[in-house]
Amino acid sequence: MFATLSDRLADTFKNLRGKGRLSEADIDATAREIRIALLEADVALPVVKEFVAAVKDRARTDEVSAALNPAQQIIKIVHEELVTILGGETRRLRYAKTGPTVIMLAGLQGAGKTTLAAKLALWLKEQDKSPVLVACDLQRPNAVQQLQVNGERVGVPVFAPEVGNGTGDPVAVAKAAMEEAKRKLYDVVIVDTAGRLGVDAELMQQASDIRDAVRPDETLFVVDAMIGQDAVVTAQAFLDGVGYDGVVLTKLDGDARGGAALSIRQVTGRPVMFASSGEKLTDFDVFHPDRMASRILDMGDMLTLIEQAEKTFDSEQAMAAASKLSGQGGEFTLDDFLQQMQQVRKLGSMSKILGMLPGMGQMREQLENFDEREIDRIQAVIQSMTPAERANPKIIDGSRRARIAKGSGRTVNDVNTLVDRFFEARKMMMSMMKGGGMPGMPGMPGMGAPGGGKRKPQPKKGKGRRVSGNPAKAAQEAKAEKEKAAASAGNPFGVPGEDIDYEKAAADLNLPKDFSKFLK
């Protein structure tokens, strides 16, 4: 969504690199480029003015002029100001102290309220809550049926006494739902309300009546992040007409410019609490301003990636694979490789996963053109192998490769490529697990030498001990060396085991009288 903004900001910061000091002209030019980038991203004009003014003021202070790298300091300032306009800190749900927590969803038709209600219910279920969905959207055709289907998909009950399609009283349904929730001891009640194609008095009145009937602990305004500047106007209208506590952004995976996300918080004063970034019911999470700012500046979002991996990955399988790669649990096979690939697949699309890594904005075109079916093709090739071949790919000769290619519907060249890349990847991962760093590179500091072992002592350069060319003399010298080594065998300092006159040694060193006894 923020592709255009990210690219423009990246180009702006690139022009600052290599400059030891920033002049007033540099600061003005940078501020002008940032202003253009934000306006092109559909950020509201008042927000743009306030943001650029804050960046310029901080850029003229000592924190930039005294910095060793002014360009990096400007990036840091922009990041901090982005975090500020996005809300500053993560806003969590407030739960009721007694009785069920009531969450009411409001917004225009098409913003994705009904789907988001199911996503929120699934997320709450993962937080060990017992939610119930309430169908109060009785205007839109099949809205009740859609909520029932989604509720069934996420395993959450749906309270829907009315069929909807333009009939029924949503306020009465809301009141009955509260009684049902108390009777069946549900933790959270999620009320899905009706929307309109535009803001009107009837919509506002109905939403206000439902709000008065259920007295929600949290009222969330659901807004389509793709509608640009209109998002701010609609958000302000709902704030004035109904009131809400937080904002939920939907369709963040779209190709819009994303200005709504940067404007709503600053204009309305209400925080963005959740974000929906896909069509799957699991594509929903808490909105973190600092992480979103990092994504905009192409710094990645490793924390979200780690959190998703922790929820998705089988820890026992991961530990077993790590043990094999470190050489302690057998050999890492194609079966293990397939298991790990299937675990990664559960995280979602590969382009989305890779997009969370820092610096991947420079490879956006490659990510957009990434063929997700390639993983299916690799899986087909591996599953066309026998158990023995997956356990020991070295036995896969020419005839076996032809049979595997035929069984998977791929070419022999595809099989060759997969096997070769597997060996290369396994070698690289084993080297990294043992602390050797990347192949062909020195080990990381504090991680030992390549191969995980101690460094072999290097022979000292320079001239060694001269050996006589006379055989008899050479043999005599070797015998003397041997006797000397034997004499000093028990002494850690290599001093020959001869009698030492400590009194004389003390006198030679001009030590105090009787000090010699401390030398023995």
C-alpha positions as CSV (number, residue, x, y, z in Angstrom):
1,M,0.0,0.0,0.0
2,F,2.8,2.5,0.9
3,A,4.9,1.6,-2.1
4,T,4.8,5.1,-3.7
5,L,5.5,6.8,-0.4
6,S,8.3,4.5,0.4
7,D,10.0,4.9,-2.9
8,R,9.8,8.7,-2.8
9,L,11.2,8.8,0.7
10,A,14.0,6.4,-0.2
11,D,15.0,8.6,-3.2
12,T,14.9,11.7,-0.9
13,F,17.2,10.1,1.7
14,K,19.5,8.8,-1.0
15,N,20.4,12.4,-2.0
16,L,21.6,13.1,1.5
17,R,24.1,10.3,1.7
18,G,27.7,11.2,1.8
19,K,27.2,14.8,3.1
20,G,29.2,15.7,6.2
21,R,27.0,18.6,7.0
22,L,23.5,19.7,5.9
23,S,23.0,23.2,4.8
24,E,19.8,25.2,5.0
25,A,19.2,24.5,1.3
26,D,19.6,20.7,1.9
27,I,17.0,20.8,4.7
28,D,14.6,22.9,2.6
29,A,15.0,20.6,-0.4
30,T,14.5,17.5,1.8
31,A,11.4,19.0,3.4
32,R,10.0,19.8,0.0
33,E,10.5,16.2,-1.3
34,I,8.8,14.8,1.9
35,R,5.9,17.2,1.4
36,I,5.4,16.1,-2.2
37,A,5.7,12.4,-1.2
38,L,3.0,12.7,1.5
39,L,0.6,14.7,-0.7
40,E,1.0,12.1,-3.5
41,A,0.1,9.4,-0.9
42,D,-3.2,11.2,-0.2
43,V,-2.3,12.4,3.2
44,A,-4.5,15.2,4.4
45,L,-3.0,18.6,3.9
46,P,-3.2,19.8,7.6
47,V,-1.3,16.6,8.5
48,V,1.3,17.2,5.9
49,K,1.9,20.7,7.0
50,E,2.3,19.7,10.6
51,F,4.6,16.8,9.8
52,V,6.9,18.7,7.5
53,A,7.2,21.6,10.0
54,A,8.2,19.2,12.8
55,V,10.8,17.6,10.6
56,K,12.3,20.9,9.5
57,D,12.4,22.2,13.1
58,R,14.3,19.1,14.4
59,A,16.6,19.1,11.3
60,R,17.9,22.5,12.2
61,T,18.8,21.5,15.8
62,D,22.1,20.3,17.2
63,E,21.0,16.7,17.1
64,V,21.5,16.8,13.3
65,S,24.4,19.3,12.9
66,A,26.5,17.5,15.5
67,A,25.7,14.0,14.2
68,L,28.4,12.0,12.5
69,N,25.9,10.9,9.9
70,P,23.3,13.7,9.2
71,A,21.4,11.6,6.6
72,Q,20.8,8.8,9.1
73,Q,19.8,11.3,11.7
74,I,17.2,12.8,9.3
75,I,15.8,9.3,8.7
76,K,15.6,8.8,12.5
77,I,13.6,12.0,12.8
78,V,11.2,11.1,10.0
79,H,10.7,7.7,11.6
80,E,9.9,9.2,15.0
81,E,7.5,11.8,13.5
82,L,5.7,9.0,11.5
83,V,5.3,7.1,14.7
84,T,3.8,10.2,16.3
85,I,1.2,10.9,13.6
86,L,0.3,7.2,13.5
87,G,-0.6,7.2,17.2
88,G,2.7,7.0,19.1
89,E,2.0,3.8,21.0
90,T,-0.1,0.6,20.5
91,R,-3.7,0.9,21.8
92,R,-5.1,-2.3,23.3
93,L,-8.7,-3.3,23.8
94,R,-10.4,-2.4,27.1
95,Y,-12.3,-5.2,28.6
96,A,-15.3,-4.8,30.9
97,K,-14.7,-5.5,34.6
98,T,-18.0,-7.3,35.0
99,G,-20.2,-9.0,32.4
100,P,-19.4,-9.4,28.7
101,T,-17.3,-6.8,26.9
102,V,-19.3,-5.2,24.1
103,I,-17.6,-4.2,20.9
104,M,-19.7,-2.3,18.3
105,L,-18.5,-2.0,14.7
106,A,-19.6,1.1,12.6
107,G,-18.7,2.3,9.1
108,L,-19.8,2.7,5.5
109,Q,-21.1,-0.2,3.4
110,G,-18.2,-1.9,1.6
111,A,-15.6,-1.2,4.2
112,G,-15.6,-4.8,5.3
113,K,-17.3,-4.7,8.6
114,T,-19.0,-8.2,8.4
115,T,-15.8,-9.9,7.4
116,L,-13.8,-8.0,10.0
117,A,-16.3,-9.0,12.7
118,A,-15.3,-12.6,12.0
119,K,-11.6,-11.8,12.0
120,L,-11.9,-10.0,15.3
121,A,-13.8,-12.9,16.8
122,L,-11.1,-15.4,15.7
123,W,-8.4,-13.1,17.1
124,L,-10.3,-12.9,20.4
125,K,-10.7,-16.7,20.4
126,E,-6.9,-17.0,20.1
127,Q,-6.7,-14.7,23.2
128,D,-8.7,-17.4,25.2
129,K,-11.9,-15.4,25.0
130,S,-15.4,-16.8,24.1
131,P,-16.9,-14.3,21.7
132,V,-20.4,-14.2,20.0
133,L,-21.2,-12.4,16.8
134,V,-24.5,-10.4,16.6
135,A,-26.1,-9.8,13.2
136,C,-27.6,-6.2,13.4
137,D,-27.0,-5.5,9.7
138,L,-30.5,-6.1,8.5
139,Q,-30.3,-3.8,5.5
140,R,-27.8,-5.2,3.1
141,P,-28.9,-8.3,1.2
142,N,-27.5,-11.6,2.6
143,A,-25.5,-9.7,5.3
144,V,-26.8,-12.0,8.0
145,Q,-26.0,-15.1,6.0
146,Q,-22.5,-13.9,5.3
147,L,-21.9,-13.4,9.0
148,Q,-23.3,-16.9,9.8
149,V,-21.0,-18.5,7.2
150,N,-17.9,-16.6,8.5
151,G,-18.9,-17.4,12.1
152,E,-19.0,-21.1,11.2
153,R,-15.6,-20.9,9.5
154,V,-13.9,-19.4,12.6
155,G,-15.9,-21.6,15.0
156,V,-17.7,-18.7,16.8
157,P,-21.5,-18.7,17.4
158,V,-23.7,-16.1,15.7
159,F,-26.8,-14.6,17.2
160,A,-29.2,-13.9,14.3
161,P,-32.9,-14.1,15.1
162,E,-33.8,-12.0,12.0
163,V,-33.1,-13.0,8.4
164,G,-32.5,-9.4,7.4
165,N,-32.7,-8.4,3.7
166,G,-34.5,-5.2,4.7
167,T,-36.7,-6.6,7.4
168,G,-36.4,-6.6,11.2
169,D,-35.5,-4.2,14.0
170,P,-31.7,-4.1,14.6
171,V,-32.1,-2.3,18.0
172,A,-34.3,-5.2,19.3
173,V,-31.8,-7.7,18.0
174,A,-29.0,-5.9,19.9
175,K,-31.0,-5.9,23.1
176,A,-31.9,-9.6,22.8
177,A,-28.2,-10.4,22.1
178,M,-27.1,-8.9,25.4
179,E,-29.5,-11.1,27.3
180,E,-28.3,-14.1,25.3
181,A,-24.7,-13.3,26.1
182,K,-25.3,-13.0,29.8
183,R,-27.3,-16.3,29.9
184,K,-24.6,-18.3,28.0
185,L,-21.7,-16.5,29.7
186,Y,-20.0,-15.2,26.6
187,D,-16.9,-13.0,27.3
188,V,-17.2,-10.7,24.3
189,V,-20.2,-9.5,22.2
190,I,-19.3,-8.2,18.7
191,V,-22.1,-6.2,17.1
192,D,-22.1,-5.9,13.3
193,T,-24.2,-2.9,12.3
194,A,-25.5,-1.7,8.9
195,G,-23.7,0.7,6.6
196,R,-24.7,2.9,3.7
197,L,-22.9,3.9,0.5
198,G,-22.7,7.4,2.0
199,V,-23.1,9.2,5.3
200,D,-26.8,10.0,6.0
201,A,-29.1,10.9,8.9
202,E,-30.8,7.5,8.9
203,L,-27.5,5.6,9.2
204,M,-26.3,7.8,12.0
205,Q,-29.6,7.5,13.9
206,Q,-29.7,3.7,13.7
207,A,-26.0,3.4,14.8
208,S,-26.7,5.8,17.7
209,D,-29.8,3.7,18.8
210,I,-27.8,0.5,18.8
211,R,-25.1,2.2,20.7
212,D,-27.6,3.3,23.4
213,A,-29.1,-0.1,23.6
214,V,-25.9,-2.1,24.2
215,R,-23.7,0.5,25.8
216,P,-20.5,-0.7,24.1
217,D,-17.2,-0.8,25.9
218,E,-15.4,-0.2,22.6
219,T,-16.9,1.4,19.5
220,L,-14.7,0.8,16.5
221,F,-14.9,2.7,13.2
222,V,-14.1,0.4,10.3
223,V,-12.7,2.3,7.3
224,D,-11.5,1.2,3.9
225,A,-7.9,2.4,3.7
226,M,-8.2,2.6,-0.1
227,I,-10.7,5.5,-0.2
228,G,-8.0,8.2,0.2
229,Q,-9.0,11.6,1.4
230,D,-12.6,10.6,1.8
231,A,-11.6,8.4,4.7
232,V,-10.8,11.5,6.8
233,V,-14.2,13.1,5.9
234,T,-16.1,10.0,6.7
235,A,-14.2,9.4,9.9
236,Q,-15.0,12.9,11.2
237,A,-18.7,12.5,10.3
238,F,-19.0,9.3,12.3
239,L,-17.1,10.8,15.1
240,D,-19.5,13.7,15.3
241,G,-22.6,11.6,14.7
242,V,-22.0,8.4,16.6
243,G,-18.6,8.7,18.3
244,Y,-16.1,5.9,18.5
245,D,-13.0,4.9,20.5
246,G,-10.7,3.5,17.9
247,V,-10.3,2.9,14.2
248,V,-9.8,-0.4,12.2
249,L,-8.1,-0.1,8.8
250,T,-9.1,-2.7,6.2
251,K,-7.7,-3.6,2.8
252,L,-4.2,-2.6,3.7
253,D,-3.0,-5.1,1.1
254,G,-4.5,-3.0,-1.7
255,D,-2.7,-0.8,-4.1
256,A,-4.0,2.5,-2.8
257,R,-1.5,5.1,-1.6
258,G,-2.3,4.7,2.1
259,G,-2.9,8.3,3.1
260,A,-5.9,7.4,5.3
261,A,-3.7,5.5,7.7
262,L,-1.5,8.6,8.1
263,S,-4.3,11.1,8.4
264,I,-7.1,9.6,10.5
265,R,-5.3,9.5,13.8
266,Q,-4.0,13.1,13.5
267,V,-7.4,14.5,12.3
268,T,-9.8,12.7,14.6
269,G,-7.6,12.1,17.7
270,R,-8.7,8.5,17.8
271,P,-6.0,5.7,17.5
272,V,-5.8,3.1,14.9
273,M,-6.3,-0.2,16.9
274,F,-6.4,-3.0,14.3
275,A,-5.4,-3.6,10.7
276,S,-6.7,-6.0,8.2
277,S,-4.3,-6.8,5.5
278,G,-5.8,-9.6,3.4
279,E,-8.8,-11.7,2.4
280,K,-8.0,-14.6,4.8
281,L,-9.7,-14.6,8.2
282,T,-6.3,-14.8,9.8
283,D,-5.1,-11.6,8.1
284,F,-5.8,-9.4,11.1
285,D,-3.7,-8.0,13.9
286,V,-3.1,-5.2,16.3
287,F,-1.9,-2.0,14.7
288,H,1.6,-1.0,15.9
289,P,2.6,2.6,14.9
290,D,6.3,2.0,15.2
291,R,6.2,-1.1,13.0
292,M,4.1,0.6,10.4
293,A,6.5,3.5,10.3
294,S,9.4,1.1,9.8
295,R,7.6,-0.5,6.9
296,I,7.0,2.8,5.2
297,L,10.8,3.6,5.5
298,D,11.7,0.1,4.2
299,M,13.2,-0.9,7.6
300,G,11.2,-4.1,7.6
301,D,8.9,-5.5,10.4
302,M,10.9,-8.3,12.0
303,L,8.8,-8.2,15.2
304,T,5.6,-9.0,13.4
305,L,7.3,-11.7,11.4
306,I,8.7,-13.3,14.5
307,E,5.3,-13.2,16.2
308,Q,3.6,-14.9,13.3
309,A,6.4,-17.5,13.1
310,E,5.9,-18.3,16.9
311,K,2.2,-18.8,16.3
312,T,2.6,-20.9,13.2
313,F,5.8,-22.9,13.6
314,D,5.9,-26.3,15.3
315,S,8.6,-25.7,17.9
316,E,9.5,-29.5,18.2
317,Q,10.0,-29.7,14.4
318,A,12.0,-26.5,14.4
319,M,14.3,-27.8,17.2
320,A,14.7,-31.1,15.5
321,A,15.7,-29.4,12.2
322,A,18.1,-27.1,14.1
323,S,19.7,-30.1,15.9
324,K,20.3,-31.8,12.5
325,L,21.8,-28.7,11.0
326,S,24.2,-28.4,13.9
327,G,25.3,-32.0,13.4
328,Q,23.9,-33.4,16.6
329,G,20.6,-35.1,15.5
330,G,21.4,-37.0,12.3
331,E,21.5,-35.6,8.8
332,F,19.2,-32.9,7.5
333,T,17.2,-34.6,4.7
334,L,14.7,-33.5,2.0
335,D,11.9,-34.6,4.3
336,D,13.1,-32.1,6.8
337,F,13.4,-29.5,4.1
338,L,9.8,-30.2,2.9
339,Q,8.5,-29.9,6.5
340,Q,10.2,-26.5,7.0
341,M,8.9,-25.3,3.7
342,Q,5.3,-26.3,4.6
343,Q,5.7,-24.4,8.0
344,V,6.8,-21.3,6.1
345,R,3.8,-21.7,3.8
346,K,1.5,-21.4,6.7
347,L,2.7,-17.8,7.4
348,G,1.1,-16.7,4.2
349,S,2.4,-15.6,0.8
350,M,6.1,-15.6,0.3
351,S,6.0,-12.1,-1.2
352,K,4.3,-10.9,2.0
353,I,6.8,-12.6,4.3
354,L,9.8,-11.4,2.3
355,G,8.3,-7.9,2.3
356,M,8.7,-7.7,6.1
357,L,12.5,-8.0,5.7
358,P,14.6,-4.8,5.8
359,G,15.6,-3.4,2.5
360,M,13.2,-5.5,0.4
361,G,11.6,-2.3,-1.0
362,Q,14.4,-2.2,-3.5
363,M,13.3,-5.6,-4.8
364,R,9.6,-4.8,-4.9
365,E,9.3,-5.6,-8.6
366,Q,10.8,-9.1,-8.1
367,L,8.5,-9.7,-5.1
368,E,5.4,-8.7,-7.1
369,N,6.4,-11.1,-9.8
370,F,7.2,-13.9,-7.4
371,D,5.3,-17.1,-8.5
372,E,3.7,-18.6,-5.4
373,R,3.1,-21.8,-7.2
374,E,6.9,-22.5,-7.3
375,I,6.6,-23.9,-3.8
376,D,3.9,-26.3,-5.0
377,R,6.2,-27.4,-7.8
378,I,9.1,-28.0,-5.4
379,Q,6.8,-30.0,-3.1
380,A,5.6,-32.1,-6.1
381,V,9.2,-33.0,-7.0
382,I,10.2,-34.0,-3.4
383,Q,7.0,-36.0,-2.9
384,S,7.7,-37.9,-6.2
385,M,10.9,-39.3,-4.6
386,T,11.1,-42.5,-2.6
387,P,11.7,-42.4,1.1
388,A,15.3,-43.6,0.5
389,E,15.9,-40.8,-2.0
390,R,14.6,-38.1,0.3
391,A,16.7,-39.5,3.1
392,N,19.9,-39.6,0.9
393,P,19.7,-37.5,-2.2
394,K,23.2,-38.6,-3.2
395,I,21.7,-41.8,-4.6
396,I,19.6,-39.9,-7.1
397,D,21.3,-40.8,-10.4
398,G,20.2,-40.1,-14.0
399,S,17.5,-42.7,-14.3
400,R,16.0,-41.8,-10.9
401,R,15.9,-38.1,-11.9
402,A,14.1,-39.0,-15.1
403,R,11.5,-41.0,-13.1
404,I,11.1,-38.2,-10.5
405,A,10.6,-35.6,-13.3
406,K,8.0,-37.8,-14.9
407,G,6.1,-38.4,-11.7
408,S,6.0,-34.7,-10.7
409,G,5.3,-33.3,-14.1
410,R,8.5,-31.3,-14.2
411,T,11.7,-31.6,-16.3
412,V,14.9,-33.4,-15.4
413,N,16.6,-29.9,-15.3
414,D,14.1,-28.9,-12.5
415,V,15.0,-32.0,-10.5
416,N,18.7,-31.3,-11.0
417,T,18.3,-27.7,-9.9
418,L,16.3,-28.7,-6.8
419,V,18.9,-31.3,-5.7
420,D,21.8,-29.0,-6.3
421,R,20.2,-26.1,-4.4
422,F,19.3,-28.4,-1.5
423,F,23.0,-29.4,-1.1
424,E,24.1,-25.8,-1.3
425,A,21.5,-24.6,1.1
426,R,22.2,-27.4,3.6
427,K,25.9,-26.7,3.5
428,M,25.3,-22.9,4.1
429,M,22.8,-23.5,6.9
430,M,25.1,-26.0,8.6
431,S,28.0,-23.6,8.4
432,M,25.9,-20.8,10.0
433,M,24.6,-23.1,12.7
434,K,28.1,-24.1,13.7
435,G,29.2,-20.4,13.9
436,G,31.1,-20.2,10.7
437,G,29.1,-17.4,9.2
438,M,28.3,-17.5,5.5
439,P,30.5,-19.7,3.3
440,G,33.5,-17.9,2.0
441,M,33.3,-15.3,4.8
442,P,35.0,-15.2,8.1
443,G,33.1,-16.2,11.2
444,M,31.1,-13.6,13.1
445,P,32.9,-12.2,16.2
446,G,32.2,-14.3,19.3
447,M,30.9,-17.2,17.3
448,G,34.0,-19.2,16.8
449,A,35.9,-20.1,13.7
450,P,34.4,-21.7,10.6
451,G,33.5,-25.3,11.2
452,G,32.7,-24.7,14.9
453,G,36.0,-25.8,16.1
454,K,39.1,-24.0,17.4
455,R,41.5,-22.5,15.0
456,K,44.4,-24.7,14.2
457,P,47.7,-23.1,15.3
458,Q,49.4,-21.6,12.4
459,P,53.1,-22.3,12.0
460,K,55.3,-19.4,12.8
461,K,56.9,-17.7,9.9
462,G,60.5,-16.9,9.7
463,K,63.7,-19.0,10.0
464,G,63.6,-22.2,12.1
465,R,66.4,-23.7,14.2
466,R,69.5,-24.3,12.0
467,V,70.5,-28.0,11.6
468,S,74.1,-28.9,11.0
469,G,74.9,-30.6,7.7
470,N,77.2,-33.0,9.5
471,P,75.1,-36.2,10.4
472,A,77.2,-36.9,13.5
473,K,76.9,-33.3,14.8
474,A,73.2,-33.2,13.9
475,A,72.6,-36.4,15.9
476,Q,74.5,-34.9,18.9
477,E,72.4,-31.7,18.8
478,A,69.2,-33.7,18.6
479,K,70.2,-35.7,21.6
480,A,71.0,-32.6,23.6
481,E,67.6,-31.1,22.7
482,K,65.9,-34.3,23.8
483,E,67.7,-34.3,27.2
484,K,66.8,-30.6,27.7
485,A,63.1,-31.3,27.0
486,A,63.1,-34.2,29.4
487,A,64.7,-32.2,32.2
488,S,62.1,-29.5,32.0
489,A,59.1,-31.9,31.5
490,G,57.5,-31.2,35.0
491,N,58.1,-27.5,35.0
492,P,55.3,-25.4,33.5
493,F,57.8,-22.5,32.8
494,G,60.1,-24.7,30.8
495,V,63.0,-24.0,33.2
496,P,65.5,-26.9,33.6
497,G,65.1,-28.8,36.9
498,E,68.5,-27.8,38.3
499,D,69.2,-26.6,41.8
500,I,68.7,-22.9,42.3
501,D,70.7,-20.8,44.8
502,Y,67.8,-18.6,46.0
503,E,70.1,-16.7,48.4
504,K,72.4,-15.7,45.6
505,A,69.4,-14.8,43.4
506,A,68.0,-12.5,46.2
507,A,71.4,-10.8,46.6
508,D,71.7,-10.3,42.8
509,L,68.2,-8.7,42.8
510,N,69.2,-6.5,45.8
511,L,66.1,-7.8,47.8
512,P,65.6,-7.3,51.5
513,K,67.2,-9.7,54.0
514,D,65.4,-13.1,54.4
515,F,63.2,-12.3,51.4
516,S,64.7,-15.3,49.6
517,K,62.4,-17.6,51.6
518,F,59.5,-16.3,49.6
519,L,61.2,-17.4,46.4
520,K,61.3,-21.1,47.4
